[in-house]
Amino acid sequence: MSSRQALDGKASGIMLGLCVLWGLQQVVLKLAAPDISTVMQIALRSGLSALMVYPMIKLAKGASLWGSDYLPAGILVGVLFAAEFFLVAQALRFTSASHTVVLLYTAPIFVALGLHWKLPSERLSVIQWLGIGLAFFGIVIAFLFHPSDSQALVTSALWGDVLALLAGILWAATTIAVRLTKLAEAPATQTLFYQLFIAFLLLLPLSFFMRQATIHWSALSISSLLFHTVVVSFGSYLIWFWLLRKYLASQLGVFSFLTPIFGMCFGVMFLKEQLELNFLLGTGFVLMGVMVVSLHHKIKQYLQAFKAALQ
């Protein structure tokens, strides 16, 4: 396998575009919610995207998509993926898209914590523990204050924030499950298919059970489904996997920190959401903490170089 290369202008531009799309996800879901519920949107986009991904799956020789080698792990990550997006859908009913996208992107913090307990090679360093402390301090600040005219609305918004944070934890659990099971050796398209297909199987009947299955076919609802199915769930994820095969993952990951920022900006632009000062401050600490945890090797190198320069 050829070594992965550093980011060039082309890759940086593509990653910036992906972050814009990912930051727009929750905003478009909430924007179209009056015509089609968020649960139904996610169920339909998952099923349609699974149909698009299926022909692209390239199994290893002798492997089977429905065989015992990968299927149990595939069901596990599919259930976790479905639960994550179910919580995202419910969070958007109670809190803002801006809050949802920021709290969802705390996932790397929980990935680091989970792998710390499971893999000796993933033990957290002092620098990473500092980053986790910063992130959790930011979460506390973000939860402190919800300006509103009624206590009921405050409680509702806080409940939505809790659901968004739980979705971030489930996203982390999905990542950890992929890392610790045989899916770590499977093609990315195979893992993506399991997630999408099982999410469709679980969320579609759940939308009927919760009486959130009514669809008003409009330009907005159709556009939302097309955007999430073709652009996000199919196109953006395949481009992401292509980038991971060609470029250094650590450098690609730096761009993902822009996604919550784009999400907040789009929430203000399209949904007229108001961003509280404490939430902006908390977001700053959360993003700083996530960056410290994710880039701890680079930070350590800079600190060592700085120390050497002083000697």
N, C-alpha and C positions, 0 to 999 in steps of 0.2 A: 504494500500500500504506500502511495506517495505521501510525503510529509505535507501537512497542512500549512498554508502560507499566511503571512500577515495580511491584514486588511488593506485593500487598495481603494481607490476612489469609487470604483464601480460597486464593490461590496458595501462600502459605507453608505452610498446612496440607496442601495437596495434595503439595507437594514433600517435606515431612517424611514423609508416608505412603509416597511412592515410595522414599525412602532406606531406610525400614524394610524394604520389600519387597526391594529390591536387596541389602541387607545380609543378608537371610534366604536368598537364593538358594543360595549355596554350602553353607550349613548344612543345608538341606533335601536338596540333592543327596547329601551325605555321609550324612545320616540314613537315606535310602532305599536307599543303595548295597548293603546286604546282600540286598535283594530284587530290585533292578534296577541294573545297573552305571551309573556316571555317564555313560559314553559313550553307552549306549543311551538313557538318559534325555534327554540333550541332542539326540540324533538324532531321537527321536520327538517331542519338544516342538517342534523346529525344523520338522519336516514338518507337524505339525498346525497350528502357528501360521501357517505359510506359506499353508495352505488358508484360514485365517481372514482373513489380510491381503489375499489376492488380489482379492476382490470390491471392496475399498476403494481399489484403485489407480486414480488419475485421471491418465491420460497427457496430455501436451501435444498439441495438435492436430498431426496428421501423424506423431507419434512412435509407436514400436512397442516393446513390452516385450522382444521377441526380435530387434529390429533391430540393425543394426551401430552405431547411434549410442550406445547405452548398454550393450549386452550385454557387450562386452569388459571394460569397467570393472566391470560387475556381477559377472562371473565372478571378476575379481581380488579384489574386496572380499569376495565369497562364500568364496573359498578362504582368505583371511586370517582371516575370521570363524570358519570351521570349524576352522582350525589353532589359533586362540586358545582356543576352547572345548574342543578336544581336549586341549590342554595343561592347562587348568583341571581337566578330568576326571581326567587322570593325576596332577596335583599333589595332588588330594584323596585319592588312594590312598596317598600317602606322608607328607604333612604335614597339619597341622590346617586346618580351615576358616578359623580366625582368621588364620593366616599367609597363606592363599591370598587372602582378600579384601583384606587390606592391601597385599600385593605386587602384586595385579592393579590396584589403584587408583593405582599409580605411573604409569599411562599418560599423564596430562597432561604429565609431565616429558619423556617421549620424543616426544610430539607437538610440544612447544616446540622440542626439539633438531632434530627432522626438518624442521620448517617453517623453522627458522633457516637451514638449508643450501639450501633450495629456493626460498624466497620472500624477496626483498629487504624487503618490507613487514613481514615477521615476524622481523626481526633481533632477537636477544635483547639486552635492556638489561642494565646492570650489576646492577640489582636482581634481574632474572630469573636471571642467572648465580649470584647469591648464593643464591637459592631452590633452584636445581639442586644447588649444593654442599651445602646443608642436607639435601636429600632423599637424595642419595647417601651422605652421612655417616650418615643414619638407616638406610639399607639395610645398610651395613657393620656397624653396631651390632646390627641385628636378626639378622644372619647369624653373629655371633660365637659364640654360646653356645647349645647345645641340651642341657639336662640330660636324661640318660637312663641306664638301667642297662647298656646295651650299646653298643659302638661301631657295631654294625650298624644299630641304630635311629637313632643320631645321623646316620650317613651317609644313611640313607633319608629322614630329615626334611629334611636339607640339600638333597638331590636334589629333593624336593617343592617346597621354597622356590625353587630355581632354575627349575623348571618354571612356577611361579606368576609369577615375575618375567618370564620369557620370554613368558607369556601377556599380561602387561601391555604388553610391547614390541609384540606382534602387534596388540593392541587399538589402540595408537598408530598402527601402520602402516595399519590399516584406516581410521582417521580421516583420516590424511594422504592416503591413496588417494582417499577420497571428496572431499576438499578440492581435489585437484590434477587430477581427471578431470571428465568431463562430468556425472558424478553430482552434482556440486555444484549443478547446475541442475535436477536431477530431483526429483520429489516424494519426500518422506521415505518414504512407503509403498512406493514402487518400490524404493528402496535397501534397505529392510528386507526386502522379499520376496526380492531377490537373495541377501541374506545367509542368510536362513532356509532357502530352498529348496536352495541349493547346500550348505549345512551338512548338511542331511538327506541329499542324494545322496552326500556323501562319508563321513559318519560312520556311517550305517547299515551299509553293507558292511564298513566298518572294524571295527565292533563284532563282526561275525561272524568276520572274519579274526583278530582278537585274542582270540577265544573269550571275549568279554565280552557276549554277547547273551542269556544266560539270564535269563528273567523269571519271578519268583514273584509272581503277581497277589495282592496283599494290600491292605488298607486304606491302608497306608503308601505302597506303590508307586503306586497309583491316585491318591491324594491328591497325591503329589509331581508326577505328570504333569499333573494338572489345575492345580495351582498354577503350575507353570512354563509351561504352554501358554497357559492362559486369562488368568491374572493377570499373569505377568511378561512373557513374550515377546510377547503380544498387547496386553493392556490397559495395562500400565505404559508400554510404549514409545509407544503412540498418545497417551496422556495427556501424556507428555513432549514429543512433537512439537507437541501442541496448546499446551502452555505456551510452547514456544519461539516459536510464531507470535504469541503474545499479550503475552508479558512479556520483559523484558530478560534476555538469555542470561547476562550477567555476574553478575546477581543470583541467577539460578537455579543457576548453577554453584557458588555458595558453599555451598549446601545439600548438594551431592554429597560434600563432605568428611565429612559425617556417616555416609555409608554404611559405610566401614571400621570406624568406631566401633560402629555397630549390629551389624556382622558379628562383631566380637570378642565383644560382649556375648551375642549369640545362641549363639555357639560355646561359651561358658562355660555358658550356661543349659541348652541342649538336648543338647550333646555332652560336657559335663563336661570341656572342654579347660582345660588350665592355661596361663596366660600368664606367660612368663618376664619378669623385670624388664628385662633388656636389650631384649627385643622391644617392651615397652611404651615404653621410652625411645626406641628406634629409630623406632617408629611415630609418636611425637610429632614427631621431626625430619622424617620423611617428609611428614606432613600439613602441617607448618609450611612446608616447602619447596614443596609443591604449591600451597598458598595464596599464597605470595609470587609464584610464577611466574604464577598465574592472575589475581591481583589487583594486578599491578605498577602499572597505571595509577592505581588508587586510592591505593596506597602512595606513589607519586610525588607525587600531589596533596597528600596529608597532609604529606609532608616539605616540600614547597614552602610550604604554609600555615604550618607550624611555623617554618620559616626566616624567613618574612616577619614573623611575630609577634615574633621575637627582635630584628629590626632596628628 
